[in-house]
Amino acid sequence: MTAVKNTRYSVAVRDYLRHSGHATNAQILQHLRQSYPDLSATTVHRITTRLLERGTIACAPLSKDHAIRFDTNLEPHDHFQCTRCDRIQDVVLPKELFDSIQQTMGGCKLSGRLTVQGACKKCVMHTEEI
């Protein structure tokens, strides 16, 4: 197992991910460059790769532009993804929903988590204002 590196950058990446819940490397870099202008995309990538390998973070649903998003919630959960603003949030869908989906799939067994898509409350409210 690789030794844990606690550089100022790795601590900042972990702190930002804990605060944001979900983020891409580009989002992490953009945020942290405010405090660390010399931080490179390669450094952020190496840190998130290391955190992922250690199981400190997990992958979340990809962004609209197919970038990997990271998730700090390691408990089993599902996601809601807004098709307008691309924001994601953790949700726990009821077991009955999984059972119902499996029944409609003719005996197939779900083994992963679900991502439900639609318009988030903020986007719905913005559309109604127009």
C-alpha positions, 0 to 999 in steps of 0.5 A: 500500500502506498504511503499516505501523502498529506501535502497541502494540496492533498489536504485541500483536495480532500477538504473541498471534496468533503465540502462539495460532496461531488466534483470533477478534477476540473472543478476541484482545480478551478476552486483550489487555484484561488488559494493555490495558483500554482496547482496543476491539473496533473497534481489534482488528477494524481491526488484523486486517483490515489484517493480513489485507489485507497477507497477514500472517495468513489466515482459518481455519475459522469458529468454532461461532458463525460468527466469523472465526478468523485463522491465522498459518500461511501455508503450505498446510495443512488443519485439524482442528476439534473439534465439542465444544470448537471448538478447531482445529489445523493438519494436513497431510493426505496427497495420496492423501486428496485424490486419493481424494476427487476420484475419489469426486466424479466428476472434480471438482478440489479447489482448497482446503484441507480441514477435518476434524471430530471430537472432539479427544483432550482431549474424548475423554478427558474423555468417557471419564472420565465 
